Amino acid sequence: MTPVALPRDVRPGGRFDTWQPRPPAYVVCDVDGTLVGPQADAAVEVVHAVERATAAGLRVGIATGRMRAAAEPLCRQLHAPGPHILHNGAEVRDGDETVAVWSLTPEQIDGLLAAAHDLEGAVLEVYTESGFHVSQLDERARAHWDILGQPPLGVLERAGDLHGVVVPKATFTLYDRSLTPAISATILALGMLPGPAGSPRTPTLAYVNATHPDADKGRSLQVAAAHIDTALEDTVAIGDADNDLSMLAVAGTAIAMGQAPDNVRAAAHLVVPDVDAHGVAVALDACTTWRRAR
């Protein structure tokens, strides 16, 4: 498949010259800043675009830093079949099946808790299958907990209190954005992968995710594609932020949102309008057209 011209509102990205178009089979979409903006739900334009894509035979999934329970309402709204990438790449889910999960060690969790106790401008959230614990209860993080759809399970003093459960991710919620480089360095020093992120729903907060060094959205996209017997060349990744770079790097077609920073648009084959203009719907409709043209 070689499109003669790009669809309307789709323009070249920084890697356009290396793009080798193929009929897509599986599309993964970032959530905050891609599928949704400041609102909790996806716009009707996005819902309908997902419907058209799935009707054309595309598998559509989400790729998010959110935990499973926080992602489920959007998946239900979109009727997106998945597989889905959760916890910033630390878990891959297909229906009720966990395809893969990468867990933090107790030593890493204790190191993160120790770092959090020395910080005034951040709180640490430690995620398990049933929810999340925090290093301290701080109402400044309430806006993030509202996005997650539930309050913390409690204050976590040490990893041993979790009794060995899987911890796919921990997240620093920052009230002071200037802490991002230092927290990222601490996460690296503890043997984990830092993933700075943000959300248009919480413009006053910033986040730094901590995951297993083998867990990012790109690695999970590879696992998810293999699970459904799809070649990476036939995958599409759509995102807007630095924590989407790993999946943009491995997808056959990498699409950046219009409001994405320069480095993200430079890493993409294509660029679509920003989230307020429903750019992800434009991208999905382009994928649907290419799918039908195979």
Secondary structure, DSSP 8 states (H G I E B T S, - for coil): ---SS--TT-EE-TTGGG-------EEEEETBTTTBSSSSS--HHHHHHHHHHHHTT-EEEEE-SS-HHHHHHHHHHHT----EEEGGGTEEEETTEEEEE----HHHHHHHHHHHHT-SSEEEEEEETTEEEESS--GGGHHHHHHHTS--S-B---GGGGTT----EEEEEES-GGGHHHHHHHHHHTT-EEEEE--TT-TT-EEEEEE-TT-SHHHHHHHHHHHTT--GGGEEEEE-SGGGHHHHHHSSEEEE-TTS-HHHHHT-SEE---GGGTHHHHHHHHHHHHHHT-
